[in-house]
Amino acid sequence: MVGIPFGASYFPTELQLPMKEVLGLRMFLFSTMMAQLVFTFKSKFDNATGLQMVENVPFCLALARIVMEDQQQQGTGDDGSASSTLFFLFGLSSVLVGLVFYL
């Protein structure tokens, strides 16, 4: 129920990426699946439930707008290079947040 709005909100509307809503939904489902697997096999809680936090969506939108703005100011990229930079930053920020939570 929350996957569709989250998935549709990951990327700004001005980013010209085909099927970005479907990609956002896949990102949401993948992160939820990974969280559930970790909670199921590594947690000592009974019936632990993993789900993506709603606070991530504004962070991802702000990150996307910063990357797009920076590349437009430099004149070095189009939406294709902005999306590749975004995917790298989304992955890096996920790993860093995971490490901080683990520590």
C-alpha positions as CSV (number, residue, x, y, z in Angstrom):
1,M,0.0,0.0,0.0
2,V,2.8,2.4,0.7
3,G,5.1,1.1,-2.0
4,I,3.4,2.8,-4.9
5,P,3.5,6.4,-3.5
6,F,7.1,5.8,-2.2
7,G,8.2,4.4,-5.6
8,A,6.6,7.3,-7.5
9,S,8.3,9.9,-5.3
10,Y,11.9,8.9,-5.4
11,F,12.8,10.9,-8.5
12,P,11.9,14.5,-9.3
13,T,9.3,15.1,-12.1
14,E,11.8,17.1,-14.0
15,L,14.2,14.2,-14.4
16,Q,13.8,12.7,-17.9
17,L,14.2,9.1,-17.0
18,P,11.8,6.6,-18.7
19,M,9.7,4.5,-16.3
20,K,11.2,6.2,-13.2
21,E,8.1,5.4,-11.2
22,V,8.5,1.6,-11.9
23,L,12.2,1.9,-11.0
24,G,11.4,3.6,-7.8
25,L,8.9,0.9,-6.9
26,R,11.5,-1.7,-7.6
27,M,14.0,0.2,-5.3
28,F,11.3,0.3,-2.6
29,L,10.5,-3.4,-2.9
30,F,14.2,-4.4,-3.0
31,S,15.0,-2.4,0.1
32,T,12.0,-3.8,1.9
33,M,13.0,-7.4,1.0
34,M,16.6,-6.9,2.1
35,A,15.4,-5.4,5.4
36,Q,13.0,-8.2,6.0
37,L,15.7,-10.8,5.3
38,V,18.2,-9.2,7.7
39,F,15.5,-8.8,10.4
40,T,14.4,-12.4,10.0
41,F,17.8,-14.0,10.1
42,K,19.9,-11.6,12.2
43,S,17.5,-10.1,14.7
44,K,16.7,-11.4,18.1
45,F,13.2,-9.8,18.0
46,D,10.2,-12.1,17.5
47,N,8.2,-11.2,14.4
48,A,10.4,-8.3,13.3
49,T,9.1,-6.4,10.3
50,G,11.4,-4.6,7.8
51,L,10.1,-1.7,5.8
52,Q,11.6,1.4,4.3
53,M,11.5,4.6,6.3
54,V,9.4,7.4,4.9
55,E,12.2,9.8,5.8
56,N,14.3,8.4,2.9
57,V,12.0,9.8,0.2
58,P,12.7,13.6,0.9
59,F,16.4,12.8,1.2
60,C,16.4,11.0,-2.1
61,L,14.5,13.9,-3.8
62,A,16.9,16.5,-2.3
63,L,19.9,14.4,-3.4
64,A,18.5,14.1,-6.9
65,R,17.8,17.9,-7.2
66,I,21.3,18.7,-6.0
67,V,22.9,16.4,-8.6
68,M,20.7,17.7,-11.4
69,E,21.3,21.4,-10.4
70,D,25.1,20.9,-10.1
71,Q,25.3,19.2,-13.5
72,Q,23.2,21.9,-15.2
73,Q,25.4,24.6,-13.7
74,Q,28.5,23.0,-14.9
75,G,27.0,22.2,-18.3
76,T,28.6,18.7,-18.2
77,G,25.7,16.4,-18.2
78,D,22.2,15.5,-19.4
79,D,19.7,13.4,-17.6
80,G,21.5,10.2,-18.4
81,S,24.7,11.2,-16.5
82,A,22.5,12.7,-13.7
83,S,20.8,9.3,-13.3
84,S,24.0,7.4,-13.2
85,T,25.4,9.7,-10.6
86,L,22.1,9.4,-8.7
87,F,22.2,5.6,-8.7
88,F,25.7,5.6,-7.3
89,L,24.8,8.1,-4.6
90,F,21.6,6.2,-3.6
91,G,23.7,3.1,-3.2
92,L,26.5,4.8,-1.3
93,S,24.0,6.6,1.0
94,S,22.3,3.3,1.7
95,V,25.5,1.6,2.6
96,L,26.6,4.5,4.9
97,V,23.2,4.5,6.7
98,G,23.4,0.8,7.1
99,L,26.8,1.0,8.6
100,V,25.8,3.8,11.0
101,F,22.8,1.7,12.1
102,Y,25.0,-1.3,12.6
103,L,27.5,0.6,14.6
